[in-house]
Amino acid sequence: MKNIPTFTICLTCVGGRLIYDIISALRDAEDFNVHLIGIDADESAQGQLLCDEFVTLPIAESYPDKWLEGIKSIHNRQPINGIIALSEGESRLVSEQTCLFEQLGIQLSTSSWDTVQTMTDKWLMLSKLKDHNIDCGEFLLLTDTQDFRSIAKELGYPKKKVVFKPRQGRGSRGVIIADAQISQYTQLLPNRFCGTGKLDDIETIMTENDCSMDDYIAMPHYSGDTSDVDCIAIKGKTINIAARVRQLKNPLSPTSTGHKVCMNPKVIRYAEILCEVFNVDGAGDFDIVIDDAGEAKVLDAAARFSGSVGVSSIAGMNMMAQLIRVMMSLPTVEYSIQDNLIIRPYITMAPIPEHNEAIRL
């Protein structure tokens, strides 16, 4: 029987709703094994049942020093070969500490700090694309909450809807859509500050919630199909791309309620350009919309995979396993993805390692 390497991998965010697909994809590789150390801030994270070990670490954004000390403690106990960061805060932190991880001999799923910093700040991201003459649509920076009326008007309000979002926001957090056709302000998500309404109502809600639009950006609202696009690149050159059109009941939902694999050539080519301009070196995730003119525009970027990246493995392209190969300098595998595959999430029973039998969540 052929001997294959085993890599000790720290995987973050194992409490994610679709973590089963992600871990299954890692376990499915035929050319390597993983000893999986799951990490999450929630001690009841359900994904721990699928891991070989589980460690609770504080949220990286809030407690960066404690998070790093926790990783070093794990590494001192059992040398780690690689870290796959699945959250924005963790991707920023590990990338900023690249020198530390190089000294420890730990490979990262993220790009350089310069790349990550640019990709995860929407103003820097869009500005860089504009500097490279890449079509990214209109965008304006707010430096004061009072700017939002004049900026909304500049972007076509009240005839057109305008989106306000934090420069470094994650997903739908803090996203406000100015829509003159909405009779009263509507909260779009129950547990997040995220909604839509007229400018007057938005101003009232912002005041009531003691919120500021300092360091927000504004951009047009695009009504076309939006794709989650996961990428793997080496020094800006894409190795694999998997694109899925969102088929969500609520387009601002923080977790996937439905996708359709859609390898739209315009979306794929646009993602390749983004990887090249940003010099992505590892995992990347782009939200790309098709505008009314049929052209691709980027809405958001991250130097990590999306939480639903496991969908790609189901469709025939194992992005998780391929990322390990790139991180560990193994030969990559050729994949063919099943285009137009429609996918929905289900709760299911799944086998777990025997040593986790006693855990009750």
Stockholm file with secondary structure:
# STOCKHOLM 1.0

chainA/1-361         MKNIPTFTICLTCVGGRLIYDIISALRDAEDFNVHLIGIDADESAQGQLLCDEFVTLPIAESYPDKWLEGIKSIHNRQPINGIIALSEGESRLVSEQTCLFEQLGIQLSTSSWDTVQTMTDKWLMLSKLKDHNIDCGEFLLLTDTQDFRSIAKELGYPKKKVVFKPRQGRGSRGVIIADAQISQYTQLLPNRFCGTGKLDDIETIMTENDCSMDDYIAMPHYSGDTSDVDCIAIKGKTINIAARVRQLKNPLSPTSTGHKVCMNPKVIRYAEILCEVFNVDGAGDFDIVIDDAGEAKVLDAAARFSGSVGVSSIAGMNMMAQLIRVMMSLPTVEYSIQDNLIIRPYITMAPIPEHNEAIRL
#=GR chainA/1-361 SS CCCCCEEEEEECCTTCTTHHHHHHHHHTCSSCEEEEEEEESCTTCGGGGGSSEEEECCCTTTCHHHHHHHHHHHHHHSCCCEEECCSHHHHHHHHHTHHHHHHHTCEESSCCHHHHHHHTSHHHHHHHHHHTTCCCCCCEEESSGGGHHHHHHHTTTTTSCEEEEETTCCTTTTCEEECTTCSSCEESSTTSSCEEECHHHHHHHHHHTTCCCTTEEEEECCCSCEEEEEEEEETTEEEEEEEEEECCSSTTCSSCSCEEECCCHHHHHHHHHHHHHHTCCEEEEEEEEECTTSCEEEEEEESSCCTTTHHHHHTTCCHHHHHHHHHTTCCCCCCCCCTTCEECCCCCCCCCCGGGTTCCC
#=GC SS_cons         CCCCCEEEEEECCTTCTTHHHHHHHHHTCSSCEEEEEEEESCTTCGGGGGSSEEEECCCTTTCHHHHHHHHHHHHHHSCCCEEECCSHHHHHHHHHTHHHHHHHTCEESSCCHHHHHHHTSHHHHHHHHHHTTCCCCCCEEESSGGGHHHHHHHTTTTTSCEEEEETTCCTTTTCEEECTTCSSCEESSTTSSCEEECHHHHHHHHHHTTCCCTTEEEEECCCSCEEEEEEEEETTEEEEEEEEEECCSSTTCSSCSCEEECCCHHHHHHHHHHHHHHTCCEEEEEEEEECTTSCEEEEEEESSCCTTTHHHHHTTCCHHHHHHHHHTTCCCCCCCCCTTCEECCCCCCCCCCGGGTTCCC
//
